[in-house]
Amino acid sequence: MFPQNRPPAPLQPPPGSSASAAAAAAAAAAAASGTAQSLKLTYPETLDRIKEEFQFLQTQYHSLKLECEKLATEKTEIQRHM
């Protein structure tokens, strides 16, 4: 699924999501306390993050699909006029 020579990129929550705000707040708190401990999410937080990421990807897919259909229609129109 992933290219052989590189690890998968970490998932980023969609901008403006509650998970990104919570993660930013937790990261700021960890940085303020001076600990180098990584952010550990609980199962519900992880599930919420996955749900938000899935919703973001669905929205992005739908947008790209509409754009592709629009370009295909434009291509057909251009070919028809030639």
Secondary structure, DSSP 4 states (H G I P E B T S, - for coil): ---TTSPPPPP-PPTT-HHHHHHHHHHHHHHHHT--PPP---HHHHHHHHHHHHHHHHHHHHHHHHHHHHHHHHHHHHHHH-
